Amino acid sequence: MSSLKEKLHTKIEAWRPRTTRLLKEYGDTKVGEVTIAQVIGGMRGIKGLTTDISYLDPQEGIRFRGYTIPEVMEKLPKVEGGEMPYVEGFFYLLLTGEIPTKAEVDEVAKEFNNRQHVPQYVFDILRAMPRDTHPMTMFSAAVVAMQRESEFAKAYRDGVNKMDYWESTYEDALNLLAKLPQIASYIYRMKYKGDTIIAPDPSLDMGGNFAHMMGIDKPYDDVSRLYFIIHSDHESGNVSAHTGHLVASALSDMYYAISAMLNGLAGPLHGLANQEVLRWIQGVMDRMEGRIPSEEEMKKFVWDTLESGQVVPGFGHAVLRKTDPRYQAQREFSLVHLKDDALFKYVDLLYKVVPPILLEQGKAKNPWPNVDAQSGVIQWHYGLKEYEYYTVLFGVGRALGVAANIIWDRALGYPLERPKSITTAMMEEIAGIK
């Protein structure tokens, strides 16, 4: 160990007890209008951001422009021959707060198709990267590479009035969102399908075109529509959404902001949860030697898991106090299309036995399943078995909500984000430690 690293190790070991003590003994001490626990704990729960695009209702789950997920699925125009709404119509709702007509959806879909051409240099950059590069690295790199196309950057250089910032930001948003399905599917086919690329079909909607370019048959087009909609936004405070807001608040353009959003989403504590749940369920199947257990056997397994100090992944939510409607929407799809799938039978059993057990255990505020308890299983069923790619799908959907938020941030002139930091010594002084 170098002398610098050894010195740093000594400092860290001496510092950690100070932070631990502040949290344990003085967590409720006020620092201005917040507590020490909130200052140290990642600002959790502090009401310090604004968005009108979505709101996480503890009882109803995520509301998009005031509409619950069941209401969104019911009210938005559906693709002909499909079960799910147009993603383009959903984006119209996120931007305007209004349910579009079929004619309005068709207009947005036509705009997306007209803007979906990806510059060749983007593919050249992807092909220059080692093939074992993580797909999220590829996705983020492809997005930021297109920054040269930014209409906002050009308008800003030309001295556009700040009240008009939103207009070029809108153009950037549509230009980028229209290209994401092709970039995402290109990465998948290049990495995992022998470099056999499928060209886009301009006659298809966004979800249908993505499924086509992925080379996965119906009803995966509906899976794509559902997945992009339910993952689109989750208030402003989660890492990916807040990163997009934060970067855009510096007047960085949409390409910089969405690339940064993807980098935040790639973290194990954020966008990787669905693959962790799937891996855990497959591990349970292995222990059961592939057979479908009875409810009693599954109950015993869950109790054994909890009593050994482990958790059941995919259950619980920091805010929700009922089953995540994003989970429920996927469950309803699975009950129709995956009812004979062995993995889904495990998910179904866990849905029945885990919440009562967690309630009896008494440790979980919310014992119900969240979105990640289901989503990876559906992807696996339709042949998408490359775990590390799942977050790319999440990223395509999340970009819809973040882009809508950034457009409105610019329209309303929201300023640069700049919270104030304080030192550990200052908190100790406030707490009366010294």
Secondary structure, DSSP 8 states (H G I E B T S, - for coil): --HHHHHHHHHHHHHHHHHHHHHHHHTT-EETTEEHHHHHTTTTT------SSEEEETTTEEEETTEEHHHHHHHS-B-TT-SSB-HHHHHHHHHHSS---HHHHHHHHHHHHHT----HHHHHHHHHS-TTS-HHHHHHHHHHHGGGG-HHHHHHHTT--GGGHHHHHHHHHHHHHHHHHHHHHHHHHHHHSTT------TTS-HHHHHHHHHT--TTHHHHHHHHHHHTS--TTTSHHHHHHHHHHHTT--HHHHHHHHHHHHTSTTTTTHHHHHHHHHHHHHHHTTT----HHHHHHHHHHHHHTT---TTB--SS-SS--HHHHHHHHHHHHHSTT-HHHHHHHHHHHHHHHHHHHHT--S--SB-THHHHHHHHHHTT---GGGHHHHHHHHHHHHHHHHHHHHHHHT----------HHHHHHHHT--
